[in-house]
Amino acid sequence: MSVEDGYPKKFVAGITGLTPRTIQFYTDEGLVIPDVDDAKGRGKTRLYSALNIYEFILAKHLADYGLRLEKIKKVMSLIRKRFPEARRRKYWLRDSSKERAFLIIYNDASDKMTVNFAVLTEEEVEAGAKLTLDLRQNNNAIVVEFTQLGYEIRGVL
């Protein structure tokens, strides 16, 4: 199976640990929009890109953190609209890049959500390690490192 052909739901489910039904649900709800073929219509097969697979993993992690569906949907939409650089594959796969990408989601007392995307150099990450730890321990903030999500399926794609 080549990347250009895209990946069907069953393959994506096997890699991400999500059920095929969850893959379909996340797609139907607009959390992930198939990059290769959205296959509108009955009996057609949706095909997902490698980047879509990372998006499914991100959505899974956000659900594991306890975010409700409508908030996950908002985060995924913001990534597509406000932070298109977050969809660059280099941030998901840590190759020779000296940069690491983070998604930071804050919930305040009124349940208002703020989403930020930050790209930091290794030096900045090391200097800010305490800040990152503090944010992760704060119940009102979620910090997701994109490159860590990529490790889950390294070597499969």
MARMARKOL-287715 format. One record per residue: residue in three letters; z, y, x of N, C-alpha, C in turn. Coordinates in steps of 0.1 Angstrom, whole numbers, plus 2048, in hexadecimal, padded with zeros to 3 digits. Example, Ala and Ser with C-alpha at 12.3 -4.5 7.8 and 13.67 -1.06 7.14 Angstrom:
BEGIN
ALA	84E	7C7	884	84E	7D3	87B	84E	7DF	884
SER	847	7EA	880	847	7F5	889	84F	800	881
This chain:
BEGIN
MET	800	7F4	808	800	800	800	800	80C	809
SER	7F6	815	807	7F6	821	80F	7FC	82D	808
VAL	800	837	80F	806	843	80A	7FC	84A	801
GLU	7EF	84A	804	7E6	852	7FC	7E4	84B	7EE
ASP	7E6	83E	7ED	7E5	837	7E0	7F1	83A	7D7
GLY	7FC	83E	7DE	809	840	7D6	810	833	7D4
TYR	81C	835	7CF	825	82A	7CD	829	828	7BE
PRO	828	81C	7B9	82B	81A	7AB	83A	81A	7A9
LYS	83E	81B	79C	84C	81B	798	855	810	79E
LYS	84F	804	79E	857	7F8	7A3	85A	7F9	7B2
PHE	850	7FE	7B9	852	7FF	7C8	85C	80A	7CA
VAL	85B	815	7C3	865	820	7C5	873	81B	7C1
ALA	874	814	7B7	881	80E	7B3	887	805	7BE
GLY	87F	7FD	7C4	884	7F4	7CE	889	7FC	7DB
ILE	883	807	7DE	887	80F	7E9	893	817	7E6
THR	894	81D	7DB	89E	827	7D8	8AB	821	7D2
GLY	8AA	814	7CD	8B6	80E	7C7	8B8	812	7B8
LEU	8AE	81A	7B3	8AF	81E	7A5	8A7	813	79D
THR	8AA	812	791	8A3	808	788	895	80E	785
PRO	88C	806	781	87F	80B	77D	881	814	770
ARG	88A	811	768	88D	819	75C	892	827	760
THR	89A	827	76A	8A0	834	76F	894	83D	775
ILE	88C	836	77C	880	83D	782	878	843	777
GLN	875	83B	76D	86D	840	761	875	84C	75A
PHE	882	84A	758	88A	854	751	88A	861	759
TYR	88C	861	766	88C	86D	76F	87F	874	76E
THR	874	86C	76E	867	872	76D	864	878	75F
ASP	868	871	755	866	876	747	86E	883	745
GLU	87A	884	74B	883	88F	74A	87E	89B	753
GLY	875	899	75C	870	8A3	765	878	8A5	771
LEU	881	89C	775	888	89D	781	87F	89C	78D
VAL	876	892	78C	86C	88F	796	85F	88F	790
ILE	855	897	795	848	897	790	83E	890	79A
PRO	838	885	795	82F	87D	79E	825	886	7A5
ASP	824	885	7B2	81B	88D	7BA	80D	887	7BA
VAL	80C	879	7B9	7FF	872	7BB	7F8	871	7AE
ASP	7FF	86C	7A3	7F9	86A	796	803	86A	78B
ASP	803	874	783	80D	875	778	80A	86C	76D
ALA	7FE	866	76C	7FA	85C	763	7FE	85F	755
LYS	7FA	86A	74F	7FD	86D	741	7F5	863	739
GLY	7FC	85E	72F	7F6	855	726	7FC	847	727
ARG	7FA	83F	71C	800	832	71B	7F8	828	724
GLY	800	81F	72B	7FA	815	733	7F5	819	741
LYS	7F8	826	744	7F4	82A	751	7FF	829	75B
THR	7FD	828	768	807	826	772	809	833	779
ARG	815	838	779	819	844	781	81A	840	78F
LEU	815	849	798	815	846	7A6	81D	851	7AD
TYR	826	84E	7B6	82F	857	7BD	82B	858	7CB
SER	82E	864	7D1	82C	866	7DF	839	862	7E7
ALA	838	862	7F4	844	860	7FC	84E	86B	7F9
LEU	84A	877	7F8	853	882	7F5	85A	880	7E8
ASN	853	87B	7DE	859	878	7D1	864	86E	7D2
ILE	862	864	7DB	86D	85A	7DE	87A	861	7E3
TYR	878	86B	7EC	884	872	7F1	88A	87A	7E5
GLU	882	880	7DC	887	887	7D1	88F	87E	7C8
PHE	88B	872	7C6	892	868	7BE	8A0	865	7C5
ILE	8A0	864	7D2	8AC	862	7D9	8B6	86E	7D7
LEU	8B0	87A	7D8	8B8	886	7D7	8BE	886	7C9
ALA	8B6	883	7BE	8BB	883	7B1	8C6	879	7AF
LYS	8C4	86D	7B5	8CE	863	7B4	8DC	867	7BB
HIS	8DB	86E	7C6	8E7	873	7CD	8EE	87E	7C4
LEU	8E6	887	7BF	8EC	891	7B6	8F3	88B	7AA
ALA	8ED	881	7A4	8F4	87A	799	901	873	79E
ASP	900	86D	7AA	90C	867	7B0	917	871	7B3
TYR	913	87D	7B6	91D	888	7B8	923	88D	7AB
GLY	91D	888	7A0	923	88C	793	91C	897	78B
LEU	910	89B	791	909	8A6	78A	902	8A0	77D
ARG	903	8A8	772	8FD	8A3	766	8EE	8A5	766
LEU	8E7	89E	75E	8D8	89D	75E	8D2	8AB	75D
GLU	8D7	8B4	755	8D1	8C1	754	8D3	8C9	761
LYS	8DD	8C7	768	8DF	8CE	775	8D6	8C8	780
ILE	8D5	8BA	780	8CC	8B4	789	8BD	8B9	787
LYS	8BA	8BA	77A	8AD	8BF	776	8AA	8CD	77C
LYS	8B5	8D5	77A	8B4	8E3	77F	8B2	8E4	78E
VAL	8BA	8DB	795	8B9	8DB	7A4	8AB	8D7	7A8
MET	8A6	8CC	7A2	899	8C7	7A6	88E	8D1	7A3
SER	88F	8D8	798	886	8E3	794	886	8EF	79E
LEU	893	8F2	7A2	894	8FD	7AC	88E	8F9	7B9
ILE	890	8ED	7BD	88A	8E9	7CA	87B	8EA	7C9
ARG	875	8E6	7BE	866	8E8	7BD	862	8F6	7BC
LYS	869	8FF	7B5	865	90D	7B3	86A	917	7BD
ARG	877	916	7C0	87C	921	7C9	87D	91D	7D8
PHE	87D	910	7DA	87F	90B	7E8	874	901	7EC
PRO	867	905	7EB	85C	8FC	7EE	85D	8F6	7FC
GLU	863	8FD	805	865	8F8	813	86E	8EC	813
ALA	876	8EA	809	87F	8DE	808	877	8D2	806
ARG	86A	8D3	801	862	8C8	7FF	85A	8C4	80B
ARG	85C	8CA	816	855	8C7	823	85B	8BA	828
ARG	852	8B0	82A	856	8A3	82F	85F	8A3	83B
LYS	85C	8AD	844	864	8AD	851	873	8AF	84F
TYR	877	8B5	843	885	8B7	841	88B	8AA	83C
TRP	884	8A1	836	889	894	831	889	88A	83C
LEU	87F	88B	845	87F	881	850	881	889	85D
ARG	88C	886	863	890	88D	870	888	887	87B
ASP	87D	88D	87F	875	888	88A	87A	88F	897
SER	870	896	89C	874	89E	8A8	879	8AB	8A5
SER	87A	8AE	898	87E	8BC	894	88D	8BE	898
LYS	890	8CA	89C	89D	8CE	8A0	8A4	8D4	894
GLU	89E	8D4	888	8A4	8DA	87D	8A9	8D0	873
ARG	8B3	8D3	86C	8B8	8CB	861	8B9	8D3	854
ALA	8B6	8CD	849	8B5	8D4	83C	8C1	8D0	833
PHE	8C6	8DA	82D	8D2	8D7	824	8CF	8DE	816
LEU	8D3	8D7	80C	8D4	8DC	7FE	8E2	8DE	7FB
ILE	8E6	8EB	7F7	8F4	8EE	7F4	8F4	8F2	7E5
ILE	8FC	8EB	7DE	8FD	8EE	7CF	90C	8F2	7CC
TYR	90E	8FE	7C7	91B	903	7C3	91D	903	7B4
ASN	928	8FF	7AF	92C	900	7A1	938	909	7A1
ASP	938	914	799	944	91D	799	94C	918	78C
ALA	957	91F	78A	960	91C	780	95A	91C	772
SER	950	925	770	949	926	763	93E	91B	762
ASP	93D	912	76B	933	908	76C	925	90D	76E
LYS	924	919	774	917	91F	778	913	919	786
MET	907	915	787	902	90E	793	8F9	918	79B
THR	8FC	917	7A9	8F3	91F	7B2	8EE	914	7BC
VAL	8E1	915	7BF	8DB	90B	7C8	8D5	913	7D4
ASN	8D8	90F	7E0	8D3	915	7EC	8CD	90A	7F5
PHE	8C3	90D	7FC	8BC	904	806	8BD	90B	813
ALA	8C1	904	81D	8C3	909	82B	8BD	900	835
VAL	8B6	905	83F	8B1	8FE	84A	8B9	903	857
LEU	8BF	8FA	85D	8C7	8FE	869	8C3	8F6	875
THR	8C5	8FC	881	8C2	8F5	88D	8CE	8EC	890
GLU	8CC	8E3	89A	8D7	8DA	89E	8E3	8E2	8A2
GLU	8E0	8ED	8AA	8EB	8F5	8AF	8F3	8FC	8A4
GLU	8EB	901	89A	8F2	908	88E	8FA	8FD	886
VAL	8F5	8F1	885	8FC	8E7	87E	909	8E4	885
GLU	908	8E2	892	914	8DF	89A	91E	8EA	899
ALA	91A	8F7	89A	923	902	899	929	903	88B
GLY	921	8FF	881	926	900	873	92B	8F3	86D
ALA	92E	8EA	876	933	8DD	871	93F	8DE	868
LYS	948	8E7	86C	955	8E8	865	952	8EE	857
LEU	949	8F8	856	945	8FE	84A	93F	8F3	840
THR	936	8EB	846	930	8E0	83E	93B	8D7	839
LEU	944	8D3	841	94F	8CA	83D	957	8D1	832
ASP	95A	8DD	834	962	8E5	82A	95B	8E5	81C
LEU	94D	8E7	81D	946	8E7	810	945	8D9	80A
ARG	944	8CF	812	944	8C1	80C	951	8BE	806
GLN	95C	8C3	80B	969	8C0	805	96D	8C9	7F9
ASN	965	8D3	7F7	967	8DC	7EB	961	8D5	7DF
ASN	969	8D3	7D5	964	8CC	7C9	959	8D4	7C2
ASN	958	8E1	7C5	94E	8E9	7BE	941	8EB	7C6
ALA	93F	8E3	7D1	933	8E4	7D9	92E	8D6	7DC
ILE	921	8D5	7DC	91B	8C8	7E1	911	8CC	7EC
VAL	912	8C6	7F7	909	8C8	803	902	8BB	805
VAL	8F5	8BC	804	8EC	8B0	807	8E3	8B3	813
GLU	8E4	8AA	81D	8DB	8AC	828	8CF	8A3	826
PHE	8C4	8AA	825	8B7	8A3	822	8B4	897	82C
THR	8B7	89A	839	8B3	890	843	8BC	884	842
GLN	8C8	885	83C	8D0	879	83A	8CA	871	82F
LEU	8C4	877	825	8BE	870	81A	8B2	868	81F
GLY	8AB	86E	829	8A0	867	82F	8A3	85A	836
TYR	8AF	85A	83B	8B3	84E	843	8B4	841	83A
GLU	8B6	844	82D	8B8	838	824	8AB	830	823
ILE	8A0	836	825	893	82E	824	88B	82F	830
ARG	891	833	83B	88A	833	848	883	826	84B
GLY	877	826	84F	86F	81A	853	869	813	848
VAL	86C	817	83B	866	810	830	858	817	82C
LEU	858	824	82D	84C	82B	82A	844	82F	837
